[in-house]
């Protein structure tokens, strides 16, 4: 696909600037130029974009997700349209810099981590390979939040990503629908965004819903000078799509979250049923033409909603409606931790969604009868039922209401079927599959690392790897070639230099680009163990000051993470790392050998700069807690060895690239499970050399006043809830983790050997392309085929 003309492009940009903003190129603001360039690109791609016309009769799949972490659209769309260089050259001819224009675009913070980024990768892969996969979600007005450092702690600010508009979406006013709650009715208004595949004529659609009031403005109240009341319904409606994951530590927040989940699910199901009726004038064949994927449990209420609509509006019987739902939906489980499996107070459902609550109760009763007919005992039935102890268990609803259930890494799926969801697997083994996650090489190599991409293409003699990542295996012919190794090292150093410049400009920290870049970037959660990383930095800092690490390779430790606003302990861990950063970076004894950089407001764009520059990928979750991870795959693709536990997709990464090319440490899943009943973290605290001093730094005033991090200290050593102290075994794994880092020092001291380790990771990363994952879903869960236009 390439319909590009330089002359037409510049003419259209100038015309758009004049018609939309009343300015020429020389007077235009940066955002005006960005918007105008983007709108012209939209006109180019619109020639291929057909948002689900009624004439299409092929089977399609739909991804229901509360998160989509898409990243910047301009550079991605230019890359996938294969006109990036054309546009860059055209703009340069009129004195404009494409990179500067790209920097104007704000990341839409419509996700918080792997869940949303996975959804974005899936959409890219489907469009690239012609699969009819479309997304549904919420158009959050302020996204997750903009992270700022104030007084050494995280502060959340509004992420006003729509301040200058969104040139990549189209409002479909005529397709709005009503969503009803017991105390409120709102409009769901769709905004469609094109999903452009790489060099493909197929453009799919991401439809995001915005919540708007039935009555925009109460003139009578305003006329009576009750101005706040005049806008009450507008504000109340728009709150539903205001932010991603509103804080829910109080009842009001829980109600808003519930409304948010039901809002996009109801709108999406109404939309899909209406479109299907346009095509076939009937709904009993809906499951034959449509496959709906639940991305975790946030959209699980869709199962009850489709049943409600079929019964109340289409005269289906309950039995037929349930059967249709069970043939339509599939469910992806993204968590192993039982405490993270979503559940809702049934009184809240009864209060806000009474009809949906009635239907879930009916589903629960049918499930009970089904299990009784299978001969299960009452105790086992109680374990499996959807409603129990006043809670609606959304994973249980998702499993019973779906045709297929999948985990997202081989180890994760094995744990699900042997432990967490074993009772379900014993009853319905045919439902369960594994679909190891993947990433798109278009964004995470071609776009974010053009230098390495060019090296790969030149070495192979073609760019087939852009669509078929397994082609990287052909680089095995060059794995010991001194010229290729030297070129790989030069690219890595170039990316490190670029990152160092960016960090200096944006974080105000001077770092040594020849030091080992050790990077941990992911959502801040205790099980991901950023705290263990921080404690090792403290231990290293103390040892450097006392001259105990003569072979230590100069290091720069990078962190990038946001904590949920209400997750107090995670926010304290962030503050601890920032306190370490402040002290270590200004210590004249160590600052030339040890630096810490916790980047502010980590997002997709920041990741695109961090990942290619990494020398070491930190994937250090407690074994058995990380479902998969996708950051590990991005680092691997860009030639960084992993230091990690045998958890999530780390297991498959090591299988692919070799144990000898990574640094594996820590307890296994079986060892964690065996140790847990009698785990005494204080034994490690008192016996592991240096660990007590590192842990005590939380409370001894080394980095902050003694009580500042007392809660973090207590979480490691004091009983705290049903999990007990040190729930994620930071202290148990610390010594093994430290030893693995010493092995990293030894390896990094031999730059040729270390580069070869990185090259082996890159060569064998093909299996982790989301292209492979999507093909597996299409073939084994959705039963869809590529289409041609």
C-alpha positions in Angstrom: 0.0 0.0 0.0 1.7 3.2 -1.1 -0.4 6.0 -2.7 2.0 8.7 -1.7 2.8 11.9 -3.7 5.1 14.5 -2.2 3.5 17.3 -4.0 0.0 16.3 -3.1 1.0 15.6 0.5 2.5 19.1 1.1 -0.4 20.8 -0.7 -2.9 19.0 1.5 -1.0 19.8 4.7 -1.0 23.5 3.8 -4.6 23.4 2.9 -5.6 21.6 6.1 -3.6 24.2 8.1 -5.4 27.0 6.4 -8.9 25.5 6.6 -8.6 24.2 10.2 -6.5 26.8 11.9 -6.3 29.8 9.5 -2.5 29.8 9.3 0.3 28.9 7.0 3.3 26.7 7.6 5.4 29.6 8.9 2.8 30.7 11.5 1.5 27.3 12.6 2.0 26.0 16.2 3.6 22.6 16.6 0.4 20.9 17.5 -1.4 22.5 14.4 1.3 21.0 12.1 1.0 17.6 13.8 -2.7 17.5 13.6 -2.7 18.6 9.9 -0.1 16.1 8.9 -2.0 13.4 10.7 -5.3 14.3 9.1 -3.7 14.1 5.7 -2.4 10.6 6.5 -5.9 9.7 7.6 -7.2 10.7 4.1 -4.6 8.4 2.6 -5.4 5.4 4.7 -9.2 6.0 4.5 -9.1 4.6 1.0 -8.6 1.2 2.5 -10.6 1.6 5.7 -14.0 0.1 5.7 -15.3 0.0 9.3 -17.3 -3.2 9.2 -19.7 -2.7 6.3 -22.9 -4.6 6.4 -22.0 -6.5 3.2 -19.2 -8.4 4.9 -20.3 -12.0 5.6 -17.0 -13.5 6.8 -16.6 -14.6 10.4 -14.9 -11.9 12.5 -13.4 -11.7 16.0 -13.8 -8.9 18.5 -11.5 -8.1 21.4 -13.2 -6.7 24.5 -10.6 -5.0 26.7 -10.7 -2.3 29.3 -7.1 -1.3 28.2 -5.4 -0.4 25.0 -1.9 1.0 25.4 -1.4 1.9 21.7 1.5 4.3 21.8 2.0 7.1 19.3 0.0 6.7 16.2 1.8 8.9 13.6 5.1 7.1 13.4 3.4 3.7 13.7 1.0 4.4 10.8 3.7 5.9 8.6 5.8 2.8 9.2 3.0 0.4 8.5 1.9 2.4 5.4 5.5 2.1 4.3 5.7 5.9 3.6 7.8 7.0 6.6 10.8 8.0 4.5 8.6 9.6 1.8 6.9 11.8 4.4 10.1 12.6 6.2 11.7 13.8 2.9 8.6 15.8 1.9 8.5 17.6 5.2 12.3 18.4 5.0 11.8 20.1 1.7 9.6 22.7 3.4 11.8 23.0 6.4 9.9 20.7 8.8 11.4 17.9 10.9 9.3 14.7 11.2 10.9 13.7 14.5 10.0 17.0 16.0 6.4 16.6 14.8 6.3 13.1 16.2 7.3 14.5 19.6 4.2 16.7 19.7 1.9 13.6 19.9 0.9 12.6 23.4 0.7 9.0 24.4 -2.9 8.1 25.0 -2.7 6.5 28.5 -5.5 4.1 27.9 -3.8 1.3 29.6 -1.6 0.6 32.7 0.8 -2.2 31.5 1.0 -5.5 29.8 -2.7 -6.0 29.4 -3.2 -2.9 27.3 0.0 -3.2 25.4 -0.8 -6.8 24.5 -4.1 -5.7 23.1 -2.3 -3.1 20.9 0.1 -5.7 19.6 -2.7 -8.2 18.8 -4.5 -5.5 16.8 -1.3 -4.7 14.8 -0.6 -8.4 14.1 -4.2 -9.1 13.0 -4.3 -6.2 10.6 -0.8 -7.0 9.2 -1.8 -10.6 8.4 -5.4 -9.8 7.2 -7.4 -11.3 10.1 -10.7 -9.5 10.8 -10.1 -8.7 14.4 -11.6 -5.5 15.8 -11.3 -4.0 19.3 -13.8 -2.5 21.7 -13.0 -0.4 24.8 -13.4 2.9 26.5 -12.2 6.3 25.4 -10.9 7.6 28.7 -10.8 11.3 28.7 -7.8 11.5 31.0 -6.3 8.0 30.6 -4.5 6.5 33.6 -2.7 9.6 34.9 0.4 11.6 34.3 3.1 10.7 36.9 5.1 13.5 38.5 7.8 13.4 41.1 7.1 15.8 43.9 9.1 15.8 47.2 10.5 12.3 46.3 7.2 10.6 45.7 4.7 9.8 43.0 2.0 12.4 42.5 -0.8 11.8 40.0 -1.8 14.5 37.6 -4.5 14.6 34.9 -3.3 13.2 31.6 -4.9 15.6 29.2 -4.0 13.6 26.1 -7.0 15.1 24.2 -6.1 18.7 24.8 -5.3 19.4 21.1 -7.7 16.9 19.7 -7.3 13.4 18.3 -6.8 13.4 14.6 -6.8 9.6 14.4 -10.4 8.9 15.5 -13.8 9.5 13.9 -16.9 10.2 16.1 -19.8 8.1 14.9 -22.7 10.1 16.3 -25.3 8.1 14.4 -24.3 4.9 16.1 -24.6 5.9 19.7 -26.5 3.7 22.0 -28.1 4.0 25.5 -26.7 2.2 28.5 -29.1 1.8 31.4 -28.3 1.6 35.2 -30.8 1.5 38.0 -30.1 5.1 38.8 -28.9 6.6 35.5 -29.1 6.3 31.7 -26.3 7.5 29.5 -25.3 7.6 25.9 -22.3 5.6 24.7 -20.9 7.4 21.7 -18.4 5.5 19.5 -15.1 6.8 18.3 -13.4 4.7 15.6 -9.6 4.5 15.1 -8.1 2.7 12.1 -5.7 -0.1 12.9 -3.2 -0.2 10.1 -1.3 -3.4 9.3 2.2 -3.4 7.8 2.1 -3.2 4.0 -1.4 -4.5 4.1 -4.7 -3.6 2.4 -6.5 -4.6 5.5 -7.3 -1.9 8.0 -9.3 -3.0 11.1 -11.1 -0.8 13.6 -10.7 0.0 17.3 -14.0 1.3 18.6 -13.8 3.2 21.9 -16.9 4.5 23.7 -17.3 7.8 25.4 -20.0 8.3 28.0 -22.3 11.3 27.5 -25.5 12.6 29.2 -29.0 12.1 27.8 -29.6 15.8 28.8 -26.5 17.9 28.2 -27.6 21.0 30.0 -30.6 21.8 32.3 -31.6 25.2 31.2 -34.3 25.6 33.8 -31.9 25.0 36.7 -29.4 27.3 35.1 -32.0 30.0 34.7 -32.8 29.6 38.4 -29.1 30.3 39.0 -28.4 26.8 40.3 -25.4 26.5 38.0 -23.8 23.4 39.5 -27.1 21.4 39.4 -27.6 22.5 35.7 -24.4 20.5 34.8 -24.9 17.7 37.3 -26.1 15.0 34.9 -23.4 15.9 32.3 -20.6 15.6 34.8 -22.1 12.4 36.3 -22.3 10.8 32.9 -18.9 11.8 31.7 -17.3 10.5 34.9 -18.0 7.0 33.6 -15.3 7.4 30.9 -13.2 10.0 32.7 -10.2 7.9 33.8 -8.9 4.4 33.6 -9.3 2.4 36.9 -10.7 5.1 39.2 -9.6 4.7 42.8 -12.1 2.4 44.5 -11.1 2.4 48.1 -14.5 3.8 48.9 -18.0 2.8 47.8 -18.3 5.7 45.3 -15.2 4.4 43.5 -16.5 0.9 43.4 -19.8 2.0 41.9 -18.0 4.0 39.3 -15.7 1.1 38.4 -18.7 -1.2 38.0 -20.5 1.3 35.9 -17.4 1.7 33.7 -17.2 -2.1 33.1 -20.8 -2.5 32.2 -20.8 0.7 30.1 -18.4 -0.4 27.4 -19.7 -4.0 27.5 -23.3 -3.1 27.0 -22.5 -0.6 24.3 -20.3 -3.1 22.4 -22.8 -6.0 22.6 -25.7 -3.8 21.5 -23.5 -2.6 18.6 -22.5 -6.1 17.5 -26.1 -7.5 17.7 -27.4 -4.6 15.6 -24.7 -5.0 13.0 -25.3 -8.7 12.8 -29.0 -8.2 12.2 -28.2 -5.9 9.4 -26.3 -8.7 7.7 -28.6 -11.7 8.3 -31.9 -10.3 9.8 -31.6 -13.0 12.5 -29.5 -13.7 15.6 -29.7 -17.4 16.1 -26.6 -17.7 13.9 -24.7 -15.0 15.8 -22.1 -17.4 17.2 -21.4 -18.7 13.7 -20.2 -15.3 12.5 -18.8 -13.7 15.6 -16.1 -14.7 18.1 -15.8 -12.4 21.2 -12.6 -12.5 23.3 -12.7 -11.3 27.0 -9.3 -9.8 27.8 -9.2 -10.8 31.5 -12.3 -10.4 33.7 -13.1 -6.7 33.3 -15.5 -7.4 30.4 -16.9 -10.6 31.9 -20.3 -9.0 32.5 -20.7 -9.2 28.7 -21.9 -12.8 29.1 -24.8 -11.7 31.2 -25.5 -8.7 29.0 -25.8 -10.6 25.7 -28.2 -13.0 27.5 -30.3 -10.0 28.8 -30.5 -8.4 25.3 -31.5 -11.7 23.6 -34.2 -12.4 26.2 -35.6 -9.0 26.8 -35.4 -7.6 23.2 -35.2 -10.6 20.9 -37.6 -13.1 22.6 -34.9 -15.8 23.1 -35.4 -18.3 25.9 -32.9 -18.3 28.7 -31.5 -21.6 27.7 -31.0 -20.6 24.0 -29.4 -17.3 25.0 -27.0 -19.0 27.4 -26.1 -21.5 24.8 -25.4 -18.8 22.2 -23.2 -16.9 24.8 -21.2 -20.1 25.5 -20.5 -20.6 21.8 -19.6 -16.9 21.3 -17.2 -15.9 24.1 -13.7 -17.0 25.0 -11.8 -15.9 28.0 -8.1 -15.0 28.5 -6.9 -15.4 32.0 -4.0 -13.0 32.9 -3.3 -13.8 36.5 -2.2 -16.7 38.7 -2.8 -15.0 42.0 -6.1 -16.0 43.4 -6.4 -12.8 45.3 -6.3 -10.9 42.0 -9.2 -12.8 40.5 -11.9 -10.2 40.3 -15.0 -10.5 42.4 -17.9 -8.1 43.2 -20.2 -7.6 46.1 -23.5 -9.0 44.9 -25.4 -6.3 46.8 -23.6 -3.7 44.6 -24.7 -5.6 41.4 -28.3 -5.9 42.8 -28.3 -2.1 43.5 -26.7 -0.8 40.2 -27.5 -3.6 37.7 -30.6 -5.4 39.0 -31.5 -7.2 35.8 -28.0 -8.3 35.2 -27.8 -9.5 38.7 -30.9 -11.6 38.1 -29.4 -13.1 35.0 -26.1 -14.0 36.8 -28.1 -15.7 39.5 -29.9 -17.8 36.8 -26.5 -18.7 35.2 -25.3 -19.7 38.6 -28.3 -22.0 39.2 -27.9 -23.6 35.7 -24.3 -24.2 36.4 -25.1 -25.8 39.8 -27.5 -28.2 38.0 -25.0 -28.9 35.3 -22.4 -29.8 38.0 -24.9 -31.9 39.9 -25.6 -33.9 36.7 -21.9 -34.5 36.4 -21.9 -36.1 39.9 -19.9 -33.4 41.7 -20.1 -33.2 45.5 -21.7 -30.2 47.2 -18.4 -28.9 48.4 -16.8 -29.0 44.9 -19.9 -27.3 43.5 -19.5 -24.6 46.0 -15.9 -24.1 45.0 -16.9 -23.7 41.4 -20.2 -21.7 41.5 -20.3 -18.1 40.4 -21.9 -16.6 43.5 -20.6 -17.5 46.8 -20.3 -15.8 50.2 -22.0 -12.7 48.9 -19.5 -12.3 46.0 -19.9 -12.6 42.3 -16.7 -14.3 41.0 -16.0 -12.9 37.5 -13.5 -15.5 36.5 -16.0 -18.3 37.3 -18.6 -16.5 35.2 -16.1 -16.1 32.4 -15.1 -19.8 32.5 -18.7 -21.1 32.5 -19.9 -18.6 30.0 -17.1 -19.2 27.5 -16.2 -21.8 24.9 -12.5 -21.6 25.5 -10.2 -20.5 28.3 -6.6 -19.8 27.8 -3.5 -18.9 29.8 -0.8 -16.7 28.3 2.4 -18.7 28.8 3.2 -22.4 29.1 4.0 -22.3 32.8 1.0 -20.0 33.5 -1.4 -22.4 31.8 0.1 -25.4 33.6 -0.4 -23.6 37.0 -4.0 -22.8 36.1 -5.0 -26.3 35.2 -3.0 -28.0 38.0 -3.6 -25.5 40.8 -5.7 -22.3 40.6 -8.4 -23.5 38.2 -7.8 -27.2 38.6 -11.4 -27.9 39.6 -12.7 -26.3 36.5 -10.2 -28.1 34.3 -11.2 -31.4 35.9 -14.8 -30.8 34.8 -14.2 -29.1 31.4 -10.7 -30.0 30.2 -11.7 -29.3 26.6 -12.1 -25.6 27.3 -8.5 -25.0 28.3 -5.7 -23.9 26.0 -2.4 -22.1 26.1 -1.6 -19.1 24.0 1.8 -17.7 24.9 1.8 -13.9 24.6 3.7 -12.0 21.9 4.8 -8.6 20.8 4.8 -6.9 17.4 8.2 -6.5 15.8 6.9 -3.5 13.8 6.8 -1.3 16.9 9.4 -2.9 19.1 12.1 -3.3 16.5 11.4 -1.7 13.2 10.1 1.5 14.7 11.9 1.8 18.0 15.3 0.5 16.8 15.7 1.5 13.1 19.5 1.1 13.4 19.3 -2.6 14.4 16.5 -3.1 11.9 18.8 -1.8 9.1 21.6 -4.1 10.3 19.3 -7.1 10.2 17.9 -6.3 6.8 21.3 -5.6 5.3 22.8 -8.8 6.7 19.9 -11.0 5.6 19.5 -9.3 2.2 15.8 -8.8 2.6 13.2 -7.5 5.1 11.0 -10.6 5.3 11.5 -10.6 9.1 9.1 -7.6 9.4 6.2 -9.9 8.7 7.8 -13.2 9.6 10.0 -12.9 12.7 11.2 -16.5 12.5 13.4 -15.2 9.6 15.7 -13.9 12.3 16.9 -17.5 12.7 18.8 -17.0 9.4 21.2 -14.7 11.4 22.6 -17.9 12.9 25.0 -17.9 10.0 26.5 -14.7 11.3 26.4 -15.3 15.1 30.2 -15.7 15.2 31.1 -13.3 12.4 33.4 -10.6 13.9 32.0 -8.0 11.5 28.4 -8.7 12.5 29.2 -8.8 16.2 31.1 -5.5 15.9 28.1 -3.9 14.0 25.7 -5.2 16.6 27.8 -3.7 19.4 28.0 -0.4 17.6 24.2 -0.3 17.3 23.8 -1.1 21.0 26.2 1.7 21.9 24.4 4.1 19.6 21.1 3.4 21.3 22.7 3.8 24.7 24.2 7.2 23.7 20.8 8.3 22.5 19.2 7.2 25.8 21.9 9.0 27.8 21.2 12.2 25.9 17.4 11.8 26.5 17.9 11.1 30.2 20.1 14.2 30.6 17.4 16.4 28.8 14.3 15.0 30.5 15.5 13.7 33.9 18.4 16.0 34.5 20.7 13.1 35.3 24.1 12.6 33.7 24.9 8.9 33.1 27.8 7.0 31.6 26.7 5.5 28.3 29.5 2.9 28.5 28.2 1.6 31.8 26.0 -1.5 31.9 22.4 -0.4 31.4 20.3 -2.6 33.8 16.6 -2.0 33.1 13.4 -2.9 35.0 10.3 -1.3 33.5 6.9 -2.6 34.3 3.8 -1.8 36.5 4.8 -1.4 40.1 3.5 -4.3 42.1 5.0 -6.2 45.0 5.2 -9.5 43.1 7.3 -7.9 40.3 9.8 -7.3 43.1 11.2 -3.9 42.2 11.9 -3.8 46.0 14.4 -6.7 45.7 16.2 -4.8 42.9 16.3 -1.7 45.2 17.7 -3.7 48.1 20.4 -5.1 45.9 21.4 -1.6 44.8 21.7 -0.6 48.5 23.8 -3.7 49.2 26.0 -2.9 46.1 26.3 0.8 47.2 27.5 -0.2 50.7 30.0 -2.7 49.3 31.4 -0.2 46.8 31.9 2.3 49.5 33.9 -0.2 51.5 35.9 -1.4 48.6 34.4 -5.0 48.5 33.6 -5.2 44.8 36.8 -4.9 42.8 35.2 -6.6 39.7 32.0 -4.6 39.7 31.2 -3.3 36.2 29.9 0.3 36.3 26.2 0.2 36.2 23.2 2.4 35.5 20.0 1.0 37.0 16.8 2.2 35.3 13.3 1.9 36.6 10.1 2.8 34.9 6.8 2.2 36.7 3.5 3.6 37.8 1.7 2.6 40.9 -2.1 2.6 41.2 -3.1 5.7 43.1 -4.6 3.7 46.0 -1.8 1.2 46.3 0.0 2.8 49.2 2.8 0.2 49.7 3.7 0.3 46.0 3.9 4.1 46.2 6.2 3.8 49.2 8.5 1.5 47.2 8.7 4.1 44.5 9.6 6.7 47.1 12.3 4.4 48.5 13.9 4.0 45.0 13.8 7.7 44.5 15.5 8.2 47.8 18.2 5.8 46.8 18.6 7.6 43.5 19.0 10.9 45.3 21.7 9.7 47.6 23.7 7.4 45.3 23.8 9.7 42.3 25.4 12.5 44.4 27.9 10.4 46.4 31.4 11.4 45.0 32.8 8.0 46.1 30.4 6.0 43.9 28.7 8.2 41.3 31.1 7.3 38.6 30.4 3.6 39.0 26.8 3.5 40.2 23.8 5.5 39.1 20.0 5.1 39.5 17.4 6.6 37.2 13.7 6.2 37.9 12.2 7.8 34.8 9.2 10.0 35.3 5.9 9.2 33.6 6.9 5.9 32.0 4.9 5.2 28.9 5.1 3.4 25.6 7.2 6.2 24.0 9.7 6.0 26.9 9.8 2.3 26.5 10.7 2.7 22.9 13.9 4.5 24.0 14.7 2.3 27.0 14.3 -1.2 25.4 16.7 -0.9 22.5 19.4 0.5 24.9 19.2 -2.2 27.5 22.2 -4.4 28.3 20.2 -6.4 30.9 16.5 -7.2 31.2 15.2 -7.5 34.8 12.4 -10.1 34.9 12.5 -11.0 38.6 9.0 -11.8 39.7 8.4 -14.5 42.3 8.2 -17.8 40.5 4.5 -18.7 39.9 3.2 -15.2 40.1 3.8 -13.6 36.6 1.4 -14.9 34.1 3.6 -14.2 31.1 5.2 -10.8 30.7 5.8 -9.1 27.4 8.5 -6.7 28.4 10.9 -9.7 28.6 10.2 -10.4 24.9 10.8 -6.8 23.8 14.2 -6.8 25.5 15.1 -10.2 24.0 14.2 -9.0 20.5 16.5 -6.1 20.9 19.4 -8.2 22.0 19.4 -8.0 25.8 20.0 -11.1 28.0 17.5 -11.7 30.8 18.2 -11.9 34.5 15.2 -13.5 35.9 13.4 -16.3 37.7 11.8 -19.3 36.0 8.5 -17.6 35.8 6.0 -16.7 33.1 7.4 -16.5 29.6 11.0 -16.4 31.0 10.8 -20.2 30.9 10.1 -20.2 27.1 12.7 -17.5 26.5 15.4 -19.6 28.1 14.2 -22.6 26.2 14.5 -20.7 22.9 17.8 -18.8 23.5 19.6 -21.1 25.9 20.2 -21.0 29.7 23.8 -20.0 29.0 22.7 -16.8 27.3 20.7 -15.6 30.3 21.0 -15.3 34.1 18.5 -17.4 35.9 18.2 -17.4 39.6 15.9 -18.1 42.5 13.3 -20.5 43.8 11.3 -22.5 41.3 7.5 -22.7 41.5 7.6 -26.0 43.3 10.2 -24.7 45.7 8.1 -21.6 46.4 5.1 -23.8 47.1 7.1 -26.1 49.4 8.7 -23.3 51.3 5.6 -21.2 51.8 3.9 -23.0 54.7 7.0 -22.7 57.0 8.6 -19.6 55.4 10.5 -17.5 58.0 11.9 -14.4 56.2 13.6 -13.3 59.4 15.9 -16.3 59.1 17.3 -14.9 55.8 17.3 -11.4 57.2 19.6 -12.5 60.0 21.8 -15.0 58.1 22.4 -13.7 54.6 25.5 -11.6 54.5 24.7 -7.9 53.9 20.9 -8.4 53.7 20.1 -7.1 57.2 21.9 -3.8 56.5 20.1 -3.4 53.2 16.7 -4.1 54.8 17.5 -1.9 57.8 18.2 1.0 55.4 14.4 1.3 55.2 14.2 2.4 58.8 17.7 3.5 60.0 17.7 6.9 58.4 20.1 6.0 55.6 17.9 7.3 52.8 15.0 9.1 54.6 13.7 9.8 58.2 13.3 6.5 60.0 9.6 6.1 59.8 9.2 7.0 56.1 9.5 3.4 54.9 8.4 1.6 58.0 5.4 0.0 56.2 7.7 -1.4 53.5 10.1 -2.8 56.2 7.1 -4.3 58.1 5.9 -6.0 54.9 9.1 -8.0 54.8 9.4 -9.0 58.4 6.1 -8.6 60.2 2.8 -10.6 59.9 0.6 -8.7 57.5 -2.6 -10.4 56.5 -3.3 -14.0 55.4 -0.1 -14.1 53.2 2.2 -13.5 56.2 5.5 -11.5 56.0 7.4 -11.2 52.8 4.6 -12.7 50.7 6.7 -12.6 47.5 9.9 -14.1 49.0 12.2 -11.2 48.4 14.5 -12.2 51.2 14.5 -15.9 50.2 15.7 -15.1 46.7 18.0 -12.2 47.6 21.3 -14.2 47.8 20.7 -16.0 44.6 19.7 -12.8 42.9 23.0 -11.1 44.1 25.0 -14.1 42.8 23.4 -13.9 39.4 24.4 -10.2 39.2 28.0 -11.1 40.0 27.8 -13.5 37.0 26.5 -10.5 34.9 29.6 -8.5 36.0 31.9 -11.4 34.9 30.1 -11.8 31.5 30.0 -8.0 30.8 33.7 -7.8 31.3 34.1 -9.7 28.1 32.3 -7.4 25.6 32.5 -9.8 22.6 31.0 -12.7 24.6 28.3 -10.5 26.1 27.3 -9.3 22.7 27.1 -12.9 21.4 24.7 -13.6 24.3 22.5 -10.7 23.2 22.7 -11.8 19.6 21.5 -15.3 20.5 18.5 -13.8 22.3 17.6 -11.7 19.2 18.1 -14.6 16.8 15.7 -16.9 18.7 13.0 -14.3 19.5 10.8 -15.2 16.5 8.5 -17.4 18.5 7.5 -14.4 20.6 6.0 -12.4 17.8 2.3 -11.5 18.3 1.9 -12.6 14.7 2.4 -16.2 15.9 0.0 -15.7 18.8 -2.7 -14.2 16.7 -2.4 -17.0 14.2 -2.9 -19.5 17.0 -6.0 -17.6 18.3 -7.4 -17.4 14.8 -6.9 -21.1 14.1 -7.7 -22.7 17.5 -10.1 -20.3 19.3 -11.8 -17.8 16.9 -11.8 -19.9 13.8 -11.3 -16.9 11.5 -9.3 -16.7 8.3 -7.4 -13.9 6.6 -9.4 -11.8 4.2 -8.4 -10.1 1.0 -9.6 -6.9 -0.5 
